[in-house]
Amino acid sequence: MVNILERLIEYIKEHNKSFKAPKGNNPCMCPICEHPDGTAIILPTVYKMLCQNPACKSGGNVGDIADLVKHYEPEKSHFTRPEIIDYLAKKYNIDFIEQNTTDIILDYYESHNFDLVPVGSNQKIPIEKGWPTKNHKNKSEWKDWLGDNLNIGIKTGKVSGVTVIDIDQFPTPPEILALLGEQQTLYQRTTNGSHYFFQYEADLPKTRIVDLKIDIENDGGQVIAPPSKVDDKERKIELYEIQKMPDELKKFLLEQTADKSHLRPLPPARPDDVKFNLDDLKFDGMLSEGNRHHNFMKFGGLLRKKMPLSQVSYTLNMINTYLTEPPLTPVELQNVISSIDKYVNFDEKELAYQVLDYIDKVEEATARDVREALEYKKDQIDTALAFLSKEGYVVRKRRFFKAIKKMQWREEFMDSDLKIKYKMPYFNDAAIFREGDLIIIGAKTGVGKSHIAVNIMKRLIDQGIKPKYVNLESANRFLAIAKSLGLKEGDFDWVVNFSPETMELDDNSFTIIDWLLPNDYAETDKIYKYFAEQLGKHKGILMVFVQLKATGEFFAPNQIEMFPSLAAKFMYDDDTGETGGFHLTKIREGKGKERFGVIPTVYNWSGKELLTVPEHEAKKQGAKAKPKTESSLETIEANKEVSKEDFM
């Protein structure tokens, strides 16, 4: 919907010739009250307007382009929002699916317990390796895929309870149309034909009837579904209830599939999704009786040149089990492995592995370090290190030995880049957050980092998230703030830790460190590198509060902004501490084009509550519900234009 909302200024200019677009982030004329001083500001990520003129009939909330249609075109005042959006989409020639329509479609899929699969953008091929064995039945996950510009597919067969008849021609031939019957079932128009969804029929195979140009999509298959696009064309769907397949149609398909001459089994969507039966992989005669021992020795010797003996043993065991007829006995196989071990001229391999384990734990060590730690003779340690170097387990740099880290390469990524399932307090409108993200918030001495931190915790707790709070100061008053905000024991975990840069994070937790004080700011990059490694291992979110210089700058700014997905400074507007804001200095993955700006806030000293300006305005006006958005970006200039009386 952003493409339509971005036409806000263009639309106002069409109906008010005196309106001038704001320069940068400066205020502009309000289209409702038309105050000459320019009392309106545009929130850049959501393209909404606020007016700071107390006399404005908008009550401060002018709205977005859809709201202004009713102001400038009163003949459309009876239109619903989806109808207005549709009107604007046609007016500006924007290809658009109204969010409400998407929600209706996804709600239908969810209510029918469909299992969906992520598909490449504008494509038909699933991007998830091993997708037939994985399950995705959560609407919020599907919306994340659509937000990443992916297509979605519905798995067919028992897993979703549907059998789909894919007719690859349009219009549907009359003889097939007659078999489909007159009942209306879930139906989709495709690029060249139609999909008819019926209740699951276990008797029908997943196959293609070539002569009739009909695909039967059943167990192991998937079909692209709206709101996906293929060849830049939207899929259209009619959300009827899924019916039982007509008896005549099923009988016809069974007769057609019984004649194998005109069938072609449908291939899997990805070659690597083929499931092999290991019992079908025996090679007749290759490792048959009479040549087994010789071939095992030859092949094992080749493997041993590149692999540790444990891996050679595992590989030969697999070959012996699945590729040998008859297999070697366990004793015979162990004799082969022992013979292969002659390639290693070292009798104390157990010591070598002890040496490797020690070097891996301490990261690097000299030969002398190893001798003193393990208490072995010099010649034994030297021999072990020579063996480890030859085998590629360690590398020597001058006097130091380091363990070689073998890269664990992966192909899958759908489960490794997950967006968080809740709203990020204050920053939800500004950026997209994913599991494993680091957030850094800086503030000067006396600004109230703990007040901000506990308010963030409160917003998380309200969403069912139990945060973990790491406090640096034993005399901190954060517990008093928590009680003022209505938090109770059990809502969050907390600990006093004077060295949080060495702590281990918990899996999938939202951890807040209040605050971090490095012993040496020159080591800042190492501290945040450690945090990044912890997040890579445990996922979750880590939010770190840090001290700012008296000038308002980060200590070691070049190092501190390398790692976070979002960095911000919280600053007061004046000495009262009543108004201020989060000044965004880095956004890795923004929701709009803006990468910088200010999220203005108002602090309620009596209730210890930190509100965004829209939340504060809504509260002032007696709004019964929270604003639609958690936060809104505004500019420093616009924030300074707001008078102190508006916040009292």
Summary of the structure (lengths in Angstrom):
residues: 648
radius of gyration: 32.7
end to end distance: 35.6
largest distance: 99.5
contacts: 1891
relative contact order: 0.08
helix: 35%
strand: 21%
